[in-house]
């Protein structure tokens, strides 16, 4: 080998480029049976080095030709085909999600076999079942591949690339094919249908209001006019402005009095929580998601505040956001090793003059938690507490006073309600 080529190969090996290329070929181009055969060939080659003492070289000579023929077959021109459909970006933990992909040759040609495989192992906690590992691509109609994804728990997962490529007659090696790129998959927390909570809602003045709020019997403040958009109700058309400007114009209003609720989630756990404590946090997140889902079907504005490693704030209702925005935050929420109430106080207290009710989801009952909620109550905000806990709490729960409406629910009851909700 010339000295220049040898130096280039050495530099590639030193930088890891050659290793990455070989690993990419191993993961993308070899099927599962191809990897098995390659491993068998390598093992037989190692065991059959000394041909005088071992006859393993005979098995080696039988295993190598299919692998070489497979490599030669996939060197042919790859048929062109397209994939319709895409991998999902959201699902709910514990609930299977089915996805269909349609594959068709373009232009039409003879039938061939495609291999369907992931480019890398799926992350822990995420499972995927395919309807088939090998797909018969027919010229007359699209072929369908069904995927079923399921996440064991909420969180953020990274889906590896999913590839469809032509294989050889032995099904050992894939040609260059179509790869659906990596995708971030969010597993939302599970939630259940909540009973009507007896909350003292009322209404308060909201400085600045909310433009284009739903009309639910409240007086609206006229703000101005703007150009017509698809979906605007015809009764808001300003006919005089339309006649003057020559383009459709609608009147814009904003609502200044409505109910606003703060949903506060307790995420405090020790640095090394035990499994029952983790289950309690997961149950509390499901309760918070259920409360947010309940109010998303009503006319109140809900501000969700949760302290994990960072402070998370998100609002929903009255065109401020959707339930998905809340579930995205809850999907990635981590426990807080320090009492989160000091971090929640500034964000919550600056909203107090606009809030009508605070709904707090607590993991336990002790002096700091009780003091935090009593302080909110003394500042003129109604407080409603959901306590997710089993057995005795650190401090006895109040049976009288403004916090006597505390509602306790156990993680086992949360799981039971989730199971009932998901029963077809």
N, C-alpha and C positions, 0 to 999 in steps of 0.2 A: 504494500500500500504506500503511495507517495507520502512524503513527510508532511506536506501541507494538508492533505485530507485527514491524516492521522491526528494532526493538531486540531483540526476543526471538530472531529468527532470527540476528542478529549474535552474541548471547551464546552460542547453541547452536553456531554455527560456531567461535567462539573456544574453547569448551570441548572441541571435537572430537566432540560428540555426533552432529551431523549427518553428519560424515565416517564415524564408526563405523557409523551406521545404514545409510548408503549402501553401505559395504563389506560389512556383514552381508547386505544385500539382494543384492549382487552375488555373494557366495560361496554363499548358501543358496538363493536363489530362481531364479537363472539357471542353466540347464544349460550344458554345454560348448558346444553349438551356439548357445545363446542369447547366451553371452559373445562368441562369434565374430561373430554378427550385430550385437550392440551395438557392438563395436569397428569393424565395417565401416561402420555407420551414422555413428559419430562421425568416421571418416576421410573418408567421402563428404561429410558436412556441412562439414568443414573445407576440402576441396578444391573444393566447389561453392558457396562463398560468393558469388563473383562470377559470377552467372548469364549475364553477357554474354560472358565469355571461356571459360567451361567449361560442358559439358553434363552434369557429374557430378550435378547436381541431379535428373536423370532417374533415375539409379540410386538416388539417395537416396529419391526418392518411391516407388520399387518396393520398397526394403528396409524402410521404416518400417511400412507397414500390417501385415505379419505379426507384427511385434513388438508393435504396439498391440493387435491382435486376441488375441494370446497373453495379454497383461496383463488384458484384459477377461474372457477365459475362466477364468483362475484366480481371478478375483474371486468366482466362484460358490462355493456351499457345498462345503466339502471333505468327501469321504466319510470316515466313521469306519472305522478298521481298527486291528487290534492286531498286535503283533510278539511272537512267542515265540522265546526264545533270547537270548543275550547275547554280547558280544565277550569274548575270552579275556583273562586277566591274566598268563598265563605260557606260554612256549614254549621250545624248545631251539634255540639258534643253529644255522643251517644246515639245519634240518629243517622242511619245510613243515607247517603246521597248518591243517586244514580245519575250517570252522565253518559250520553251517547255521542260517539264520533262516527262520521260517515266518510268513507274512503272511496274514491273513484279515479280511474285512470283518465289521463288527459294528454294526448288524444286516446280514443279507445284502442285497445290492442288485445292480444291473447291473454288468457287467464294466467295468473302467477300466484305464488305464495308469499305472503308478507309475515314478518315476525313482529310481534308487539311486545315491547319490553321497556322497563325503566332503565335510565342510564346509571342510576346509583340506588342503593338500598333506601327504602322509605324511612323517615325519622321514627324514633320510638314513640309509641302511642298512636300512630296512624297506620291503618291497614287499608289495603286496596285489593279488590278482587276483579279480575278481568273475565269477560265471557269466554275468551279464547286467547291462547298464546300465539297461534298461527292463524292467519286470516287468508281465506281464498278470495283473491281479488278478481272479480268477474267483469268482463267488458260491457255487459248489457245494462247493469244496474249497480248503484253504490252498495258497498258492503258496510255493515255496521259493527262497531266494537262498543260494548257496554262496559263501563267501569263503575264500581261501587266503592265509594270512599267512606270511611268511618273513623272518627277521632274518639279515643277513649275518654279524653278530658279536654277541657277548654284550653286554649293557648294559641301560639303562633307556630306554624309548621312551614317548612320549605319543601315543596314538591319538586323532586328532580325531573329532569327532562324525560318525556315519554316519546319513544321512537318507533316508527313504522318503516321497515326496510325489507327489501327482497332477500330471500335466503337461497342457499344452494339446495340441491336435491336431497342432501343428507340432513339439512337443517342445522348446520354447524356454524356457518359464518353469514353475517349480514352484509349487504352492500351499503353504499351511502343512501340514506333515506331521508324522510321528513321527521324532524324532531320538534316537538312542542316544547318551548323553552321553560326554564324553571319558573315557578310561581309561588308566591307567598299565600298560604292558606290560613285563614283565621277560623278557629273553632269557637263559636259563640257559646256562652254558658246556657244551660238548660233552664227553662222557666215554665211556670204553670199559670193557669187562670186564677186570678186573685179574687176573693170575695170583696164585696163593696166595703172599703174601710170607713168607719165612722169618723171622718176628719172634719174639723171645723174650718172650712175653706175660707169663705168670704171673699172680698175683693179689696185690692189696694191700688193706690195711684202709682203708675209706672212712669217715671220721668222719661220722656222721649217716646213712650208707647212702642207699639209694634206695627209697622206699616203692613197693609193688606191683611190684617188679622181677620179671622172668621167672624161673621156677624152673628152673635148669639144673644141678642136682646140688649146689648150694651150700647151706650151712645158712642158714636165715632166722631173723631176730630178730623175736619177737612185739612189736608196737607197741601195739595196742589194738583196739577194735571201732568200726565205723561202720555206717550204714544201707546196705542192699543197693542196688546200682546195676545197671542192665541190662548184661549181659555178664560179671558176676562169676561165677566157677566155683562150682557148688553145694557142692563139698567144703569151701569156706571158710565156709559158713554156721555161725554159732554158735547151735545149737538152744536152748540154755538161755536165752540173752539174748533170742532171739525169743519164747520162751514167757513170759518175764518182762515184756517191753516191748510185745508184741503186734504188732510190725512186724519184717520180715526184717532181720537183722543179720549181718554177716560179720566174720571176723577179718582184721586188717590186719597184714602183715609188711613187713619191709624187709631188703634184702640188704646186707651190710656188707663182703664180700670179693669183688672181681671185678677184671678187667683194665681199665685206663684208659689211653688212648693220646692223646698230644698231636700234632696235625698242624700243623706249622709251615711257612708258605709265605713264601718269599723274594720280595719285590716291589721290590727295589732296582734302579732304572734311572737313567741320567743324566737331567738336566733336559730335554734334547732328544734322546731316544733315536732311533736309526736303525730302519729297518723290520725288519731281522733281530732286533734286540733286542726290539722289540714282539712279533714272532712267537714269540720264546723265552718271553716272559712269558705269552702266550696258551697256549702248549703246557704251561707249568708249571701254569697254572690248570686246564687239562684233566686233567693228571696228579693234581692235588690233588682234583679232583672225582671222579676214578676211584677214588682211595684211599678217599674218604669214602663213595662208593657201595658199595665192597667191604665195608667194616666196618659199613655200615648193615644188611647182611643177616646180621650175626653178633651176638654177645652182648656185645661190648665197648662201653664208653663212649668217644666220641671228642670231644676238645676241639680245635676248629679255631682257630688263632691266625694272624692276618695283619695286617701293618702297611702301610696305604696312607697317605693323608693323615691318617687316624685309625687307632686300634687296633681291630680287629674281633675279637670273641670270640663263639663260638657252640658249643654242645654238642649232640650227637646220640647216639641209642642208649639203650636201657633206659628208655624213656618220657620222656627228657629233651628230645627234639626229633626232628624228621624230617629226611630228606635234603633236602627242599625248603628248610628253614631254612639249611642250609649253602650250597646253590646260590644262594639269594637274596643272600647275602653275597658269594659269588664273582662273581655277575653284575655287581655294581656296584663291584668292587674296582679301584682305580686304582694305577698305579706310585708308588713312594715315591722321591723324589729324594735322600733321605739314607739312610744305612745304617740299616735298621729294627731292628737287633738290640738296640740300647739300649732302644728302646720295648718290645720283646718280653720282655726279661729279667724285669722285675718281675712281669708277669702269668704268666710261665711258671714262675719260681722259687717262687712261692707255691703252685703245684700240685705241686711236685716230690715231696713226701712221699706223694701219692696216685697218681702216674704210674708205670706199668710200662715204657712205651716212648715214645720221641719219634721220629716220622717227619718228617723235614725234606725239603722240596722246594726245592732250591737252583738258582739261575740261573747260578752260576759258582763257582769254588773259589779262594779267596784266604786271606790270613792272618786277617782279621777273622772270616770265616765258619768257618774251621777252629778258631780259638780259641773261638768261641761254642759249637760242637758238642763240642769236647773238654772244656770246662768242664761241660757237661751230663753227659757220660759220667763224669767224675771225681766227680760228686755222686751216683752210684749209679743212673743211669737208662740203660737200653739205648737206643742211637741207631741209627736206620736212615736212610740218606740216598738220595734220588733226585736226581741231578744232570741237569738239562735243559740241555744244552749241546752244541754241535757244534765239532769241532776242539780245539785245545789250550786249556787253562784258564790263568788267570793264575799259578796255583801248582800244581805237580804233585800229583795226587791220591794219597793214602796207599795203599800196597800192603800194609802190615802194621799191626798194632795194632788197637785197638777200632773204628776207623772204616774198616777194610779192606773191610767189606761194602757199600761204596758202589756204587750201581747207576747207570750213566749211560745216558741216552736222549736222542736228538736230536729237535729239533722235526719234522724230516721223518718220523721213525719214529712220532711221535705222530700226525701227520696221516694216515699210512698206516693205523695201527690204527683211527683214527676212521672212515676211509673203509671199511675192512673191516667194522667194526661196523654201519655204516649201509647196507651193501649188502643188498638184500632177498633 
